[in-house]
Amino acid sequence: MNADAERAFRAFHRVVSSITSTDLWRNDELRAGFAVSFGPGTHVHSKEWPDIAKFRSLMMDFRQLVSNDDPSSLNRVCNLVFEHRHADGWSQEETQRIAAARRRFNEALDQPADFYSEPMGSTRPTIRRLLDGWINGEWFHGDEDKREERIRYELDPQENLSLALIIPAVRVAVSAAIDIDELLTAGLQRA
């Protein structure tokens, strides 16, 4: 197995292991829901999601999976599998399963944020775009432009309802990453 690929697979495995060892994942708490009424103004009746500090902690690792600049990025790791599939002995079934999991990962993050109305002249944001606003605008990098963009899309900036869309998408994406990690772990044991 190519040394760069092996390093990337091991880094990916560390990230996925870190995510799945969190209380949120182990205790099946990575869920979200809310009740809201629309009319003159927006009124949030209830919202339910994990403790934000715990979610933010999980996102410290998750952001590595979505950042294409990161060596453990899911898309980068998958590209390495596809690039070296013949030399590294990946079967057609394994590469198809990895491709299907990668598709689930990206579809979860690239779906439109359906109940959001776009500001005049803007397109409806994707979950990935809202997530970028949280990761780079709120939690980790303080990018004011991304923070302001995320807030512009919120139905009620005080309620942060975008989390109700982001959390289930992250759950699906993590599940897809776990599927890929299981295949990569088997491939590393073969090598």
PyRosetta script that sets phi, psi and omega in degrees:
from pyrosetta import init, pose_from_sequence

init()
pose = pose_from_sequence("MNADAERAFRAFHRVVSSITSTDLWRNDELRAGFAVSFGPGTHVHSKEWPDIAKFRSLMMDFRQLVSNDDPSSLNRVCNLVFEHRHADGWSQEETQRIAAARRRFNEALDQPADFYSEPMGSTRPTIRRLLDGWINGEWFHGDEDKREERIRYELDPQENLSLALIIPAVRVAVSAAIDIDELLTAGLQRA")
pose.set_psi(1, 138.7)
pose.set_omega(1, 177.4)
pose.set_phi(2, -56.7)
pose.set_psi(2, 132.8)
pose.set_omega(2, -175.8)
pose.set_phi(3, -62.0)
pose.set_psi(3, -39.0)
pose.set_omega(3, 178.6)
pose.set_phi(4, -64.9)
pose.set_psi(4, -42.1)
pose.set_omega(4, 178.8)
pose.set_phi(5, -64.2)
pose.set_psi(5, -43.5)
pose.set_omega(5, -179.5)
pose.set_phi(6, -61.8)
pose.set_psi(6, -42.6)
pose.set_omega(6, 177.4)
pose.set_phi(7, -61.4)
pose.set_psi(7, -44.4)
pose.set_omega(7, -180.0)
pose.set_phi(8, -64.2)
pose.set_psi(8, -40.9)
pose.set_omega(8, 179.7)
pose.set_phi(9, -63.8)
pose.set_psi(9, -41.8)
pose.set_omega(9, 179.9)
pose.set_phi(10, -67.4)
pose.set_psi(10, -39.1)
pose.set_omega(10, 177.0)
pose.set_phi(11, -64.5)
pose.set_psi(11, -42.6)
pose.set_omega(11, 177.5)
pose.set_phi(12, -59.7)
pose.set_psi(12, -45.2)
pose.set_omega(12, 180.0)
pose.set_phi(13, -60.5)
pose.set_psi(13, -42.2)
pose.set_omega(13, 178.5)
pose.set_phi(14, -60.9)
pose.set_psi(14, -42.0)
pose.set_omega(14, -179.3)
pose.set_phi(15, -65.9)
pose.set_psi(15, -48.5)
pose.set_omega(15, -179.4)
pose.set_phi(16, -62.8)
pose.set_psi(16, -41.5)
pose.set_omega(16, 178.2)
pose.set_phi(17, -62.0)
pose.set_psi(17, -39.4)
pose.set_omega(17, 178.9)
pose.set_phi(18, -64.2)
pose.set_psi(18, -42.9)
pose.set_omega(18, 179.2)
pose.set_phi(19, -64.0)
pose.set_psi(19, -47.0)
pose.set_omega(19, -175.8)
pose.set_phi(20, -73.6)
pose.set_psi(20, -11.1)
pose.set_omega(20, 176.7)
pose.set_phi(21, -91.6)
pose.set_psi(21, -2.7)
pose.set_omega(21, 178.7)
pose.set_phi(22, -72.4)
pose.set_psi(22, 153.8)
pose.set_omega(22, 176.0)
pose.set_phi(23, -58.0)
pose.set_psi(23, -39.2)
pose.set_omega(23, -178.3)
pose.set_phi(24, -58.0)
pose.set_psi(24, -43.3)
pose.set_omega(24, -177.9)
pose.set_phi(25, -78.2)
pose.set_psi(25, -48.3)
pose.set_omega(25, -176.9)
pose.set_phi(26, -61.4)
pose.set_psi(26, -37.2)
pose.set_omega(26, -177.2)
pose.set_phi(27, -95.2)
pose.set_psi(27, 11.7)
pose.set_omega(27, 178.4)
pose.set_phi(28, 54.1)
pose.set_psi(28, 44.4)
pose.set_omega(28, -178.7)
pose.set_phi(29, -103.1)
pose.set_psi(29, 5.2)
pose.set_omega(29, -178.3)
pose.set_phi(30, -87.2)
pose.set_psi(30, 72.1)
pose.set_omega(30, -177.5)
pose.set_phi(31, -138.7)
pose.set_psi(31, 158.2)
pose.set_omega(31, 179.3)
pose.set_phi(32, -149.1)
pose.set_psi(32, 151.1)
pose.set_omega(32, 174.6)
pose.set_phi(33, -164.0)
pose.set_psi(33, 163.2)
pose.set_omega(33, 178.0)
pose.set_phi(34, -162.7)
pose.set_psi(34, 161.0)
pose.set_omega(34, 173.2)
pose.set_phi(35, -125.1)
pose.set_psi(35, 132.3)
pose.set_omega(35, -176.3)
pose.set_phi(36, -143.2)
pose.set_psi(36, 149.0)
pose.set_omega(36, 173.0)
pose.set_phi(37, -118.8)
pose.set_psi(37, 145.9)
pose.set_omega(37, -179.5)
pose.set_phi(38, -113.4)
pose.set_psi(38, 152.5)
pose.set_omega(38, 179.5)
pose.set_phi(39, 165.5)
pose.set_psi(39, -140.0)
pose.set_omega(39, 172.7)
pose.set_phi(40, -69.0)
pose.set_psi(40, 96.8)
pose.set_omega(40, -175.4)
pose.set_phi(41, 89.3)
pose.set_psi(41, 172.4)
pose.set_omega(41, 179.1)
pose.set_phi(42, -113.5)
pose.set_psi(42, 133.4)
pose.set_omega(42, 178.1)
pose.set_phi(43, -122.3)
pose.set_psi(43, 121.9)
pose.set_omega(43, 177.9)
pose.set_phi(44, -91.8)
pose.set_psi(44, 120.2)
pose.set_omega(44, -179.9)
pose.set_phi(45, -83.4)
pose.set_psi(45, -42.1)
pose.set_omega(45, 179.4)
pose.set_phi(46, -158.4)
pose.set_psi(46, 154.5)
pose.set_omega(46, 173.4)
pose.set_phi(47, -145.3)
pose.set_psi(47, 144.3)
pose.set_omega(47, -178.1)
pose.set_phi(48, -140.3)
pose.set_psi(48, 118.2)
pose.set_omega(48, 173.2)
pose.set_phi(49, -156.2)
pose.set_psi(49, 171.9)
pose.set_omega(49, -175.4)
pose.set_phi(50, -65.3)
pose.set_psi(50, 164.1)
pose.set_omega(50, 172.9)
pose.set_phi(51, -52.7)
pose.set_psi(51, 125.2)
pose.set_omega(51, -174.2)
pose.set_phi(52, -63.0)
pose.set_psi(52, -35.7)
pose.set_omega(52, 178.2)
pose.set_phi(53, -63.7)
pose.set_psi(53, -39.5)
pose.set_omega(53, 177.3)
pose.set_phi(54, -68.3)
pose.set_psi(54, -40.6)
pose.set_omega(54, 179.0)
pose.set_phi(55, -65.0)
pose.set_psi(55, -43.8)
pose.set_omega(55, 178.0)
pose.set_phi(56, -59.3)
pose.set_psi(56, -40.8)
pose.set_omega(56, 178.0)
pose.set_phi(57, -61.9)
pose.set_psi(57, -44.8)
pose.set_omega(57, 176.8)
pose.set_phi(58, -61.0)
pose.set_psi(58, -37.7)
pose.set_omega(58, -178.3)
pose.set_phi(59, -67.9)
pose.set_psi(59, -22.8)
pose.set_omega(59, 174.9)
pose.set_phi(60, -56.3)
pose.set_psi(60, -40.8)
pose.set_omega(60, 178.0)
pose.set_phi(61, -81.8)
pose.set_psi(61, -45.0)
pose.set_omega(61, -175.6)
pose.set_phi(62, -57.3)
pose.set_psi(62, -37.2)
pose.set_omega(62, -177.7)
pose.set_phi(63, -59.3)
pose.set_psi(63, -26.7)
pose.set_omega(63, 177.0)
pose.set_phi(64, -66.6)
pose.set_psi(64, -32.3)
pose.set_omega(64, 179.3)
pose.set_phi(65, -70.6)
pose.set_psi(65, -30.8)
pose.set_omega(65, -176.8)
pose.set_phi(66, -93.9)
pose.set_psi(66, -18.0)
pose.set_omega(66, -178.8)
pose.set_phi(67, -82.1)
pose.set_psi(67, 110.9)
pose.set_omega(67, -178.9)
pose.set_phi(68, -65.3)
pose.set_psi(68, -13.2)
pose.set_omega(68, 176.5)
pose.set_phi(69, -82.7)
pose.set_psi(69, -13.4)
pose.set_omega(69, -176.7)
pose.set_phi(70, -85.8)
pose.set_psi(70, 137.8)
pose.set_omega(70, 179.7)
pose.set_phi(71, -61.7)
pose.set_psi(71, -23.3)
pose.set_omega(71, -179.6)
pose.set_phi(72, -99.6)
pose.set_psi(72, 14.6)
pose.set_omega(72, 178.3)
pose.set_phi(73, -58.6)
pose.set_psi(73, 137.7)
pose.set_omega(73, -178.8)
pose.set_phi(74, -58.1)
pose.set_psi(74, -45.9)
pose.set_omega(74, -178.5)
pose.set_phi(75, -64.9)
pose.set_psi(75, -38.9)
pose.set_omega(75, 178.7)
pose.set_phi(76, -64.8)
pose.set_psi(76, -44.6)
pose.set_omega(76, -179.9)
pose.set_phi(77, -63.0)
pose.set_psi(77, -43.9)
pose.set_omega(77, 178.4)
pose.set_phi(78, -62.7)
pose.set_psi(78, -41.7)
pose.set_omega(78, 177.6)
pose.set_phi(79, -60.0)
pose.set_psi(79, -37.9)
pose.set_omega(79, 177.4)
pose.set_phi(80, -64.4)
pose.set_psi(80, -40.5)
pose.set_omega(80, 177.1)
pose.set_phi(81, -60.6)
pose.set_psi(81, -49.2)
pose.set_omega(81, -177.2)
pose.set_phi(82, -65.1)
pose.set_psi(82, -37.4)
pose.set_omega(82, -179.8)
pose.set_phi(83, -66.8)
pose.set_psi(83, -36.9)
pose.set_omega(83, -174.9)
pose.set_phi(84, -110.5)
pose.set_psi(84, 18.4)
pose.set_omega(84, -171.8)
pose.set_phi(85, -59.5)
pose.set_psi(85, -37.7)
pose.set_omega(85, -178.0)
pose.set_phi(86, -76.1)
pose.set_psi(86, -47.0)
pose.set_omega(86, -178.1)
pose.set_phi(87, -66.2)
pose.set_psi(87, -32.3)
pose.set_omega(87, -176.8)
pose.set_phi(88, -94.5)
pose.set_psi(88, 2.0)
pose.set_omega(88, 174.0)
pose.set_phi(89, 75.9)
pose.set_psi(89, 26.2)
pose.set_omega(89, 176.6)
pose.set_phi(90, -74.4)
pose.set_psi(90, 130.2)
pose.set_omega(90, 179.5)
pose.set_phi(91, -77.0)
pose.set_psi(91, 163.8)
pose.set_omega(91, 178.0)
pose.set_phi(92, -62.6)
pose.set_psi(92, -39.3)
pose.set_omega(92, 178.9)
pose.set_phi(93, -62.9)
pose.set_psi(93, -42.3)
pose.set_omega(93, 179.4)
pose.set_phi(94, -63.9)
pose.set_psi(94, -45.2)
pose.set_omega(94, -179.1)
pose.set_phi(95, -67.6)
pose.set_psi(95, -32.9)
pose.set_omega(95, 176.7)
pose.set_phi(96, -67.9)
pose.set_psi(96, -40.0)
pose.set_omega(96, 178.2)
pose.set_phi(97, -66.8)
pose.set_psi(97, -39.0)
pose.set_omega(97, 176.5)
pose.set_phi(98, -65.1)
pose.set_psi(98, -42.6)
pose.set_omega(98, 178.9)
pose.set_phi(99, -62.9)
pose.set_psi(99, -40.6)
pose.set_omega(99, 179.7)
pose.set_phi(100, -65.9)
pose.set_psi(100, -41.6)
pose.set_omega(100, 179.0)
pose.set_phi(101, -66.6)
pose.set_psi(101, -40.4)
pose.set_omega(101, 178.1)
pose.set_phi(102, -62.5)
pose.set_psi(102, -40.1)
pose.set_omega(102, 178.3)
pose.set_phi(103, -62.5)
pose.set_psi(103, -44.2)
pose.set_omega(103, 177.9)
pose.set_phi(104, -61.0)
pose.set_psi(104, -43.3)
pose.set_omega(104, 179.0)
pose.set_phi(105, -57.4)
pose.set_psi(105, -53.1)
pose.set_omega(105, -176.2)
pose.set_phi(106, -70.1)
pose.set_psi(106, -37.6)
pose.set_omega(106, 178.1)
pose.set_phi(107, -64.0)
pose.set_psi(107, -37.8)
pose.set_omega(107, 178.5)
pose.set_phi(108, -61.3)
pose.set_psi(108, -39.7)
pose.set_omega(108, -176.7)
pose.set_phi(109, -86.3)
pose.set_psi(109, -24.1)
pose.set_omega(109, -175.9)
pose.set_phi(110, -97.5)
pose.set_psi(110, 4.0)
pose.set_omega(110, 176.6)
pose.set_phi(111, -69.9)
pose.set_psi(111, 149.8)
pose.set_omega(111, 179.1)
pose.set_phi(112, -70.8)
pose.set_psi(112, 148.7)
pose.set_omega(112, 175.0)
pose.set_phi(113, -79.7)
pose.set_psi(113, 87.7)
pose.set_omega(113, -164.9)
pose.set_phi(114, -56.4)
pose.set_psi(114, -43.8)
pose.set_omega(114, -174.3)
pose.set_phi(115, -86.7)
pose.set_psi(115, 8.4)
pose.set_omega(115, 179.1)
pose.set_phi(116, -91.0)
pose.set_psi(116, 135.2)
pose.set_omega(116, 172.5)
pose.set_phi(117, -94.0)
pose.set_psi(117, 138.4)
pose.set_omega(117, -177.8)
pose.set_phi(118, -83.5)
pose.set_psi(118, 141.3)
pose.set_omega(118, 174.3)
pose.set_phi(119, -59.8)
pose.set_psi(119, 154.3)
pose.set_omega(119, -177.2)
pose.set_phi(120, -49.0)
pose.set_psi(120, 127.0)
pose.set_omega(120, 177.3)
pose.set_phi(121, 83.1)
pose.set_psi(121, 2.6)
pose.set_omega(121, -179.5)
pose.set_phi(122, -109.4)
pose.set_psi(122, 158.6)
pose.set_omega(122, 173.6)
pose.set_phi(123, -92.0)
pose.set_psi(123, 158.0)
pose.set_omega(123, 178.3)
pose.set_phi(124, -61.3)
pose.set_psi(124, 133.3)
pose.set_omega(124, -177.4)
pose.set_phi(125, -73.5)
pose.set_psi(125, 155.4)
pose.set_omega(125, 171.0)
pose.set_phi(126, -91.6)
pose.set_psi(126, 166.6)
pose.set_omega(126, 175.5)
pose.set_phi(127, -59.0)
pose.set_psi(127, -40.7)
pose.set_omega(127, -179.8)
pose.set_phi(128, -58.8)
pose.set_psi(128, -38.6)
pose.set_omega(128, -178.8)
pose.set_phi(129, -69.3)
pose.set_psi(129, -42.0)
pose.set_omega(129, 175.7)
pose.set_phi(130, -62.8)
pose.set_psi(130, -42.2)
pose.set_omega(130, 179.1)
pose.set_phi(131, -61.3)
pose.set_psi(131, -41.0)
pose.set_omega(131, 177.6)
pose.set_phi(132, -60.4)
pose.set_psi(132, -38.3)
pose.set_omega(132, 177.7)
pose.set_phi(133, -64.3)
pose.set_psi(133, -37.5)
pose.set_omega(133, 177.0)
pose.set_phi(134, -71.7)
pose.set_psi(134, -49.3)
pose.set_omega(134, -175.4)
pose.set_phi(135, -64.7)
pose.set_psi(135, -52.1)
pose.set_omega(135, -173.2)
pose.set_phi(136, -92.8)
pose.set_psi(136, -19.9)
pose.set_omega(136, -178.5)
pose.set_phi(137, -99.5)
pose.set_psi(137, -31.8)
pose.set_omega(137, -175.4)
pose.set_phi(138, -108.0)
pose.set_psi(138, -54.5)
pose.set_omega(138, -164.2)
pose.set_phi(139, -89.2)
pose.set_psi(139, -43.1)
pose.set_omega(139, -166.1)
pose.set_phi(140, -119.8)
pose.set_psi(140, -30.7)
pose.set_omega(140, -172.2)
pose.set_phi(141, -123.0)
pose.set_psi(141, -12.1)
pose.set_omega(141, 177.7)
pose.set_phi(142, 64.7)
pose.set_psi(142, 30.5)
pose.set_omega(142, 178.1)
pose.set_phi(143, -74.8)
pose.set_psi(143, 104.2)
pose.set_omega(143, -175.0)
pose.set_phi(144, -61.0)
pose.set_psi(144, -37.6)
pose.set_omega(144, 179.9)
pose.set_phi(145, -62.6)
pose.set_psi(145, -42.9)
pose.set_omega(145, 179.6)
pose.set_phi(146, -69.6)
pose.set_psi(146, -37.0)
pose.set_omega(146, 177.5)
pose.set_phi(147, -63.9)
pose.set_psi(147, -47.1)
pose.set_omega(147, -179.5)
pose.set_phi(148, -63.9)
pose.set_psi(148, -39.0)
pose.set_omega(148, 177.9)
pose.set_phi(149, -62.9)
pose.set_psi(149, -44.7)
pose.set_omega(149, 179.5)
pose.set_phi(150, -60.1)
pose.set_psi(150, -44.2)
pose.set_omega(150, -179.0)
pose.set_phi(151, -64.4)
pose.set_psi(151, -36.6)
pose.set_omega(151, 178.3)
pose.set_phi(152, -58.8)
pose.set_psi(152, -33.4)
pose.set_omega(152, -177.6)
pose.set_phi(153, -83.4)
pose.set_psi(153, -17.2)
pose.set_omega(153, -177.7)
pose.set_phi(154, -66.0)
pose.set_psi(154, 137.1)
pose.set_omega(154, 174.0)
pose.set_phi(155, -63.4)
pose.set_psi(155, -41.1)
pose.set_omega(155, 176.6)
pose.set_phi(156, -141.1)
pose.set_psi(156, 104.2)
pose.set_omega(156, -175.6)
pose.set_phi(157, -55.3)
pose.set_psi(157, -24.5)
pose.set_omega(157, 178.7)
pose.set_phi(158, -73.7)
pose.set_psi(158, -23.5)
pose.set_omega(158, -174.2)
pose.set_phi(159, -96.4)
pose.set_psi(159, -19.8)
pose.set_omega(159, 179.1)
pose.set_phi(160, 53.7)
pose.set_psi(160, 47.4)
pose.set_omega(160, -176.4)
pose.set_phi(161, -67.7)
pose.set_psi(161, -14.0)
pose.set_omega(161, 177.0)
pose.set_phi(162, -58.8)
pose.set_psi(162, -26.1)
pose.set_omega(162, 177.7)
pose.set_phi(163, -62.2)
pose.set_psi(163, -29.8)
pose.set_omega(163, 178.6)
pose.set_phi(164, -66.9)
pose.set_psi(164, -22.1)
pose.set_omega(164, 175.2)
pose.set_phi(165, -92.7)
pose.set_psi(165, -38.0)
pose.set_omega(165, -176.1)
pose.set_phi(166, -69.1)
pose.set_psi(166, -45.0)
pose.set_omega(166, -173.8)
pose.set_phi(167, -60.0)
pose.set_psi(167, -48.7)
pose.set_omega(167, 177.8)
pose.set_phi(168, -63.8)
pose.set_psi(168, -34.9)
pose.set_omega(168, 178.1)
pose.set_phi(169, -65.7)
pose.set_psi(169, -40.4)
pose.set_omega(169, 177.6)
pose.set_phi(170, -63.7)
pose.set_psi(170, -39.1)
pose.set_omega(170, 178.3)
pose.set_phi(171, -59.0)
pose.set_psi(171, -47.2)
pose.set_omega(171, 178.6)
pose.set_phi(172, -63.7)
pose.set_psi(172, -43.5)
pose.set_omega(172, -179.0)
pose.set_phi(173, -63.9)
pose.set_psi(173, -41.3)
pose.set_omega(173, 178.1)
pose.set_phi(174, -64.6)
pose.set_psi(174, -41.4)
pose.set_omega(174, 178.1)
pose.set_phi(175, -59.2)
pose.set_psi(175, -41.6)
pose.set_omega(175, 177.2)
pose.set_phi(176, -65.7)
pose.set_psi(176, -40.2)
pose.set_omega(176, 178.4)
pose.set_phi(177, -63.3)
pose.set_psi(177, -37.5)
pose.set_omega(177, 177.5)
pose.set_phi(178, -62.8)
pose.set_psi(178, -43.0)
pose.set_omega(178, 178.2)
pose.set_phi(179, -59.4)
pose.set_psi(179, -43.6)
pose.set_omega(179, 179.1)
pose.set_phi(180, -66.1)
pose.set_psi(180, -43.3)
pose.set_omega(180, -179.8)
pose.set_phi(181, -59.0)
pose.set_psi(181, -41.1)
pose.set_omega(181, 178.8)
pose.set_phi(182, -61.5)
pose.set_psi(182, -41.1)
pose.set_omega(182, 178.1)
pose.set_phi(183, -68.8)
pose.set_psi(183, -40.9)
pose.set_omega(183, 179.3)
pose.set_phi(184, -65.3)
pose.set_psi(184, -39.9)
pose.set_omega(184, 179.4)
pose.set_phi(185, -62.3)
pose.set_psi(185, -42.6)
pose.set_omega(185, 177.3)
pose.set_phi(186, -62.9)
pose.set_psi(186, -40.1)
pose.set_omega(186, 179.1)
pose.set_phi(187, -65.6)
pose.set_psi(187, -39.0)
pose.set_omega(187, 178.0)
pose.set_phi(188, -67.5)
pose.set_psi(188, -35.5)
pose.set_omega(188, 178.7)
pose.set_phi(189, -69.1)
pose.set_psi(189, -29.6)
pose.set_omega(189, 177.5)
pose.set_phi(190, -71.5)
pose.set_psi(190, -34.8)
pose.set_omega(190, -171.7)
pose.set_phi(191, -67.8)
pose.dump_pdb("model.pdb")
